[in-house]
Amino acid sequence: MSDAIKHECGIALVRLLKPLSYYQKKYGTSFYAINKMYLLMEKQHNRGQDGAGFASIKFDVQPGTRYISRVRSNHQSPIQDVFAQINERLNSVLLDNPDKKTDVQWQIENMPYVGNVFLGHVRYGTFGKNSLESVHPFLRQNNWKHKNLIVAGNFNMTNSKELLQELVELGQHPKENTDTVTIMEKIGHFLDDEVSNIYQKCKENNISKKDASHIIEKDLNIKKILQRASKNWDGGYAMAGLIGHGDAFILRDPSGIRPAYYYKDDEVVVVASERPVIQTTFNVDFNEIKELERAHALIIKKDGSTTVEQIMEQKEKKSCSFERIYFSRGSDAEIYKERKTLGKLIFPKVLQHIEQEFDNTVFSYIPNTAETSFYGMTEAAENYLNTYKIERILKGKRNLSVEKVTQILSERPRIEKIAIKDAKLRTFIADDNSRNDLVAHVYDVTYGVVKRNDNLVIIDDSIVRGTTLKKSIIKILDRLHPKKIVIVSSAPQIRYPDCYGIDMAKLEEFIAFKATLELLEETKQTNIIEEVYKKCKQQDQLEDHLIENYVKDIYSPFTDEQISDKIAQMLKTTTIKAEIKVIFQPLENLHIACPKNAGDWYFSGDYPTIGGTKVVNRAFINFYEGNNKRAY
């Protein structure tokens, strides 16, 4: 994606189902799970580079022994920093006690991070700051083992203010107004309540406090806690939690917006945000890994029993389509196929814009994440050209020489690596003109492969703001002197904010929105802007079921092509000599290519929760009133 947007977060969980000595004997190390956690997190680094965190719990240690370990980092390379800290601690203990390298019981009693259940998180900040205090996992501490709670997630809540107020009404005084703290305290409240209820029953039956502890471990109803805590949540989430005595859970939202996959055998239970991460780390087949059902929780009790329980009523499945277009690693078999299909489906529109001039057209892609859809687009080009060759040969079969047939068969789409990202140049100069000059050199171009007056077709994952295209990419492509530059987006036009985990919060940042405003101005329809504002302002007086996405009215007077053409005009500066064309994927093609991920609210405006609909209207109010703030 030439315009970088902040991604989602990633979670990783490993629960060992055997005694630690088993892994020492079979795999030669008691750090087996720590090593696996490193791989699970590193292979999800694409999901978050603002911070990383790791937590572990060890079971059944003596009172006075630390049984929860946590380390977090907002370092420039946070995953590496987290595990460097872990390794430094472990190695320092072993250096002081070299005779204990294979003494598993001693390690459990004396070494941090050596445990039975592990939770990891990689983060891109979408709510709150990127300080260390904002990095997951979060820890809620208590002297009662059962009331200790560790939480990490890939989520955004659209109604954080309302959830905060609910905590206040429950008698709490949360220390922060972030959705992570709010969610953790909500779960924690009902965890405390459930523990107290079980303890009270034990007390009534004259069971000692010490013995009650074991009964609480056994009888604690995680399903009930999650049902009560999540009652009014509105957002997209894959939430993971550990409870101090050893229970663990992963909860997915009712629309399945945020992803979660799990694998279980007789040694481990594993959870991650992406399937190929588990496949690679544990060397298991595609079919052995299951997707956690929406509105369900995977619950792992301390005794190792594992169940999938429905927590909430399911809504229509609206899994995030950006997972398939851009965020997830393309090594997933289904995602790879879907991205290729996106490239194939957009090709007919490309063909129109190059006027079938294959000899004078070069195909390429920017950035590297668009490579798979590029393969699909060029395969479609090859198939089209092969059909065209067959028709020419059949039409002139009696009059064609061997040389002419050979010439026809040798025709290929001109596929080249045009742009190479040289480095992430730091904009350390404050002057705007100097900064813009630096940005224009982010990519190097391959000279000599584009002839003067060629068409140059470049496919991208999506176009969000258009800033990098305008200030950098189109400028460097124009140095090659093409006749026409065709920018192809494998995704539809991004028109609306996302509020479920992607940092696309402000309408005025989207180039499709800005282009539509210019079209309203040109066609003397600016009255629509004020009408939409008035409708949005009234939403707080309406019942939830009456609220609509009023921002759709901004786009309704124009076709997709009109908006695309206006975007092309906006991207072409006075110094650009080539003609600029912009093509977006039709929305119906997205659903053909990615049938399992129907969540398309940033393209269509059809939000899966009422909270999302409120957010888009609030975002328009902020735009209209000139408030430079998030709508959630």
DOVOVO-845487 format. One record per residue (C-alpha): z, x, y. Coordinates in steps of 0.2 Angstrom, whole numbers, padded with zeros to 4 digits, always signed. Example, Ala and Ser with C-alpha at 12.3 -4.5 7.8 and 13.67 -1.06 7.14 Angstrom:
+0039+0062-0022;+0036+0068-0005;
***
This chain:
+0000+0000+0000;-0006+0009+0016;+0008-0001+0026;+0024+0004+0017;+0036-0010+0015;+0053-0008+0008;+0054-0012-0010;+0066-0021-0021;+0081-0014-0030;+0082-0009-0048;+0097-0011-0060;+0101-0002-0077;+0114-0006-0089;+0119+0002-0106;+0132-0005-0117;+0137+0006-0132;+0140-0004-0148;+0147+0010-0158;+0162+0022-0156;+0158+0037-0145;+0160+0049-0160;+0145+0040-0168;+0133+0046-0154;+0141+0063-0155;+0137+0065-0173;+0119+0057-0173;+0113+0063-0156;+0123+0079-0154;+0131+0074-0138;+0145+0062-0132;+0135+0061-0116;+0121+0051-0124;+0123+0035-0113;+0124+0046-0097;+0108+0054-0101;+0100+0037-0105;+0106+0030-0089;+0098+0045-0079;+0081+0041-0087;+0083+0022-0084;+0087+0025-0066;+0074+0039-0063;+0060+0029-0071;+0065+0015-0058;+0065+0026-0043;+0050+0017-0037;+0061+0002-0034;+0073+0011-0022;+0076+0027-0013;+0089+0023+0000;+0103+0025-0012;+0109+0026-0030;+0125+0022-0039;+0132+0024-0056;+0148+0016-0064;+0156+0017-0081;+0171+0009-0090;+0180+0016-0105;+0189+0005-0117;+0207+0005-0123;+0214+0021-0115;+0232+0023-0112;+0240+0016-0096;+0240+0028-0082;+0223+0035-0088;+0208+0032-0076;+0196+0021-0085;+0183+0016-0071;+0172+0030-0064;+0160+0027-0050;+0148+0039-0040;+0136+0034-0026;+0124+0043-0015;+0113+0040+0000;+0106+0057-0001;+0088+0061+0002;+0086+0061-0017;+0100+0049-0022;+0097+0048-0041;+0096+0067-0043;+0112+0069-0031;+0122+0056-0042;+0119+0065-0058;+0121+0082-0050;+0138+0076-0045;+0141+0069-0063;+0135+0085-0071;+0146+0096-0060;+0162+0086-0064;+0158+0086-0083;+0153+0104-0083;+0169+0110-0073;+0180+0101-0085;+0171+0109-0101;+0172+0126-0093;+0190+0125-0091;+0192+0118-0109;+0178+0126-0119;+0186+0122-0136;+0184+0103-0132;+0165+0102-0131;+0165+0092-0148;+0182+0084-0146;+0176+0066-0142;+0194+0058-0141;+0200+0072-0129;+0184+0069-0119;+0187+0050-0118;+0205+0054-0112;+0202+0068-0100;+0184+0067-0093;+0177+0055-0080;+0161+0045-0084;+0163+0046-0102;+0164+0028-0108;+0158+0013-0117;+0148+0003-0104;+0138+0009-0089;+0130+0001-0074;+0117+0010-0062;+0108+0004-0047;+0094+0011-0036;+0093+0003-0019;+0081-0001-0004;+0091-0008+0010;+0086-0026+0015;+0103-0032+0021;+0115-0021+0030;+0114-0003+0034;+0109+0012+0023;+0127+0019+0024;+0136+0025+0008;+0147+0009+0009;+0131-0001+0007;+0126+0007-0009;+0129-0002-0026;+0138-0004-0037;+0152-0012-0027;+0170-0011-0034;+0183-0024-0033;+0200-0016-0038;+0216-0023-0045;+0230-0017-0056;+0226-0030-0069;+0212-0023-0079;+0204-0040-0081;+0203-0043-0062;+0193-0027-0059;+0175-0031-0055;+0160-0020-0053;+0144-0028-0046;+0126-0022-0043;+0110-0032-0041;+0092-0034-0036;+0094-0049-0024;+0094-0057-0007;+0103-0073-0003;+0096-0084+0010;+0112-0093+0014;+0124-0078+0016;+0133-0086+0031;+0137-0102+0022;+0143-0092+0007;+0154-0082+0018;+0162-0098+0025;+0165-0105+0008;+0176-0089+0005;+0185-0092+0021;+0189-0110+0015;+0195-0103-0002;+0208-0093+0008;+0199-0076+0008;+0196-0064+0022;+0181-0054+0017;+0180-0037+0024;+0161-0037+0027;+0147-0050+0030;+0135-0044+0018;+0128-0054+0004;+0133-0041-0009;+0151-0042-0004;+0151-0061-0002;+0144-0063-0020;+0156-0050-0027;+0171-0059-0019;+0164-0076-0025;+0163-0070-0043;+0180-0061-0041;+0189-0077-0035;+0184-0087-0050;+0188-0072-0061;+0205-0071-0054;+0207-0090-0057;+0201-0089-0075;+0213-0074-0079;+0227-0083-0071;+0224-0099-0081;+0224-0090-0097;+0239-0080-0093;+0248-0096-0088;+0244-0104-0105;+0251-0088-0113;+0267-0089-0103;+0269-0108-0108;+0268-0102-0127;+0281-0088-0124;+0268-0074-0127;+0273-0058-0118;+0264-0051-0104;+0258-0036-0114;+0251-0047-0128;+0243-0059-0116;+0232-0045-0110;+0223-0045-0127;+0221-0064-0127;+0214-0063-0109;+0201-0051-0116;+0196-0062-0130;+0196-0079-0121;+0189-0075-0104;+0175-0087-0101;+0161-0077-0092;+0149-0092-0093;+0162-0103-0084;+0166-0090-0071;+0147-0088-0067;+0144-0106-0066;+0158-0109-0054;+0153-0094-0043;+0134-0097-0042;+0135-0115-0038;+0129-0114-0021;+0119-0098-0021;+0101-0099-0014;+0090-0084-0016;+0082-0072-0029;+0093-0062-0039;+0096-0052-0055;+0114-0049-0054;+0124-0037-0066;+0143-0035-0067;+0156-0026-0077;+0174-0032-0079;+0188-0019-0080;+0193-0022-0099;+0175-0021-0105;+0165-0038-0103;+0148-0036-0095;+0135-0049-0089;+0118-0050-0081;+0113-0066-0072;+0095-0071-0066;+0091-0084-0053;+0085-0102-0057;+0067-0098-0052;+0066-0081-0060;+0061-0073-0044;+0069-0056-0048;+0065-0048-0065;+0077-0043-0079;+0073-0037-0096;+0084-0032-0111;+0084-0024-0128;+0097-0024-0142;+0099-0016-0158;+0115-0011-0168;+0118+0004-0157;+0115-0002-0139;+0112-0016-0127;+0101-0011-0113;+0095-0020-0097;+0083-0014-0084;+0072-0022-0070;+0056-0016-0079;+0051-0017-0097;+0042+0000-0099;+0057+0009-0093;+0066+0003-0108;+0051+0006-0119;+0050+0024-0114;+0068+0028-0113;+0073+0021-0130;+0056+0023-0138;+0054+0004-0143;+0039-0007-0145;+0034-0020-0131;+0038-0034-0142;+0056-0028-0145;+0061-0030-0127;+0064-0048-0120;+0064-0055-0103;+0080-0064-0098;+0076-0082-0095;+0078-0089-0077;+0095-0097-0074;+0103-0088-0089;+0115-0074-0091;+0116-0061-0104;+0134-0059-0108;+0142-0045-0118;+0160-0047-0123;+0171-0032-0126;+0170-0034-0144;+0151-0031-0143;+0146-0049-0146;+0131-0053-0136;+0124-0070-0131;+0112-0078-0119;+0119-0093-0110;+0112-0105-0098;+0122-0105-0082;+0112-0116-0070;+0098-0129-0070;+0082-0121-0071;+0069-0123-0057;+0050-0121-0058;+0047-0103-0063;+0041-0093-0048;+0043-0075-0053;+0038-0063-0038;+0019-0059-0039;+0022-0043-0029;+0030-0036-0044;+0013-0037-0053;+0003-0032-0037;+0013-0017-0031;+0032-0015-0035;+0033-0013-0054;+0027+0003-0062;+0009+0000-0068;+0013+0007-0086;+0018-0010-0092;+0004-0016-0103;+0003-0034-0095;+0004-0027-0077;-0009-0014-0080;-0021-0028-0086;-0017-0039-0072;-0020-0026-0058;-0037-0022-0066;-0041-0041-0066;-0037-0042-0048;-0050-0029-0044;-0063-0037-0055;-0060-0054-0047;-0062-0048-0029;-0079-0039-0033;-0090-0054-0030;-0084-0055-0012;-0087-0036-0010;-0105-0038-0017;-0108-0050-0002;-0102-0038+0011;-0112-0023+0005;-0128-0034+0003;-0130-0028-0015;-0134-0010-0008;-0128+0000-0023;-0138+0016-0019;-0130+0016-0001;-0112+0012-0006;-0097+0022-0011;-0082+0015-0019;-0064+0022-0017;-0046+0017-0015;-0030+0020-0004;-0016+0023-0009;-0013+0029-0027;-0005+0013-0032;-0021+0004-0029;-0030+0015-0042;-0028+0002-0056;-0036-0012-0046;-0049+0000-0041;-0054+0003-0060;-0056-0016-0061;-0067-0017-0046;-0078-0003-0052;-0079-0010-0070;-0085-0026-0062;-0098-0016-0052;-0104-0007-0067;-0106-0024-0077;-0116-0031-0062;-0127-0016-0061;-0130-0016-0080;-0135-0034-0080;-0147-0030-0065;-0154-0015-0075;-0158-0026-0090;-0167-0039-0080;-0178-0026-0071;-0182-0018-0088;-0186-0035-0096;-0196-0040-0081;-0207-0025-0081;-0206-0019-0099;-0225-0018-0101;-0228-0007-0086;-0213+0004-0085;-0214+0022-0090;-0201+0032-0099;-0197+0041-0083;-0195+0024-0074;-0184+0017-0088;-0173+0033-0088;-0171+0032-0069;-0166+0013-0070;-0153+0017-0084;-0146+0032-0074;-0141+0021-0059;-0122+0020-0057;-0110+0014-0044;-0105+0028-0033;-0086+0031-0037;-0077+0045-0027;-0060+0051-0022;-0061+0049-0004;-0044+0050+0003;-0029+0061-0002;-0012+0060+0005;-0008+0077+0011;+0011+0075+0016;+0023+0063+0023;+0021+0070+0041;+0037+0069+0051;+0035+0060+0068;+0047+0072+0076;+0038+0071+0093;+0045+0057+0104;+0029+0055+0114;+0018+0041+0107;+0002+0049+0109;+0007+0064+0100;+0015+0054+0086;-0001+0043+0084;-0011+0059+0083;+0000+0065+0068;-0001+0049+0059;-0020+0050+0060;-0019+0065+0049;-0008+0058+0035;-0023+0058+0023;-0036+0071+0020;-0054+0065+0017;-0067+0072+0005;-0082+0077+0015;-0100+0078+0009;-0099+0063-0003;-0103+0049+0010;-0120+0050+0017;-0123+0045+0035;-0125+0026+0036;-0118+0023+0019;-0106+0008+0015;-0089+0014+0011;-0078+0001+0001;-0059+0005+0000;-0047-0006-0010;-0029-0007-0006;-0014-0016-0014;-0012-0027+0001;-0012-0027+0020;+0004-0031+0028;+0005-0025+0046;-0012-0016+0047;-0003-0002+0057;-0008+0012+0046;-0025+0006+0044;-0028+0005+0062;-0019+0021+0067;-0024+0032+0052;-0035+0027+0038;-0050+0019+0047;-0050+0033+0059;-0051+0046+0046;-0064+0036+0036;-0075+0035+0051;-0076+0054+0052;-0087+0052+0037;-0100+0042+0047;-0102+0027+0036;-0112+0013+0042;-0099+0000+0037;-0081+0002+0031;-0076-0013+0020;-0057-0014+0017;-0053-0024+0002;-0035-0031-0001;-0032-0035-0020;-0018-0047-0013;-0021-0062-0002;-0016-0063+0016;+0002-0060+0019;+0007-0074+0031;+0025-0078+0029;+0042-0068+0027;+0050-0064+0011;+0069-0067+0009;+0072-0064-0009;+0072-0045-0010;+0058-0038-0001;+0060-0031+0017;+0046-0042+0026;+0057-0052+0038;+0048-0055+0054;+0032-0065+0057;+0026-0056+0072;+0024-0040+0061;+0011-0047+0050;-0007-0044+0055;-0013-0061+0048;+0000-0070+0060;-0006-0059+0075;-0024-0063+0071;-0021-0081+0070;-0012-0081+0087;-0027-0073+0094;-0038-0086+0087;-0027-0100+0094;-0029-0092+0111;-0048-0090+0109;-0050-0108+0103;-0038-0116+0116;-0026-0122+0103;-0010-0114+0109;-0002-0131+0110;+0001-0129+0091;+0013-0115+0094;+0025-0125+0104;+0023-0140+0093;+0028-0129+0078;+0043-0122+0088;+0049-0139+0091;+0048-0144+0073;+0057-0129+0068;+0071-0131+0080;+0074-0149+0073;+0077-0143+0055;+0096-0141+0057;+0097-0159+0060;+0088-0164+0045;+0093-0166+0027;+0087-0152+0015;+0074-0163+0006;+0066-0167+0022;+0063-0149+0029;+0046-0142+0027;+0037-0126+0031;+0031-0130+0048;+0023-0113+0051;+0009-0118+0040;+0002-0128+0054;-0001-0111+0064;-0014-0107+0050;-0022-0124+0046;-0036-0124+0060;-0044-0109+0052;-0052-0103+0036;-0047-0087+0027;-0063-0079+0032;-0060-0083+0051;-0043-0075+0050;-0050-0060+0040;-0064-0057+0053;-0052-0058+0067;-0041-0045+0058;-0056-0034+0056;-0059-0035+0075;-0041-0030+0078;-0042-0015+0067;-0058-0008+0076;-0054+0003+0091;-0066+0008+0104;-0068+0026+0096;-0073+0018+0079;-0092+0019+0076;-0093+0010+0059;-0094-0008+0057;-0077-0015+0050;-0075-0029+0037;-0059-0035+0029;-0059-0044+0012;-0043-0053+0005;-0041-0059-0013;-0042-0078-0014;-0025-0086-0018;-0033-0095-0034;-0038-0078-0040;-0021-0071-0039;-0015-0085-0051;-0029-0082-0063;-0025-0063-0064;-0006-0065-0064;-0002-0081-0073;+0016-0078-0077;+0021-0073-0059;+0017-0089-0049;+0029-0084-0034;+0017-0083-0020;+0027-0089-0005;+0023-0074+0006;+0004-0079+0004;+0005-0098+0003;+0021-0103+0012;+0027-0112-0004;+0045-0106-0005;+0054-0109-0022;+0071-0113-0013;+0076-0123+0002;+0084-0108+0009;+0067-0099+0009;+0059-0114+0019;+0073-0113+0032;+0071-0094+0034;+0052-0095+0038;+0056-0109+0051;+0070-0098+0058;+0059-0083+0058;+0046-0093+0069;+0060-0098+0081;+0065-0080+0083;+0047-0075+0086;+0045-0089+0099;+0061-0085+0108;+0058-0066+0108;+0073-0063+0097;+0070-0046+0088;+0081-0050+0073;+0080-0055+0055;+0080-0073+0050;+0092-0071+0035;
***
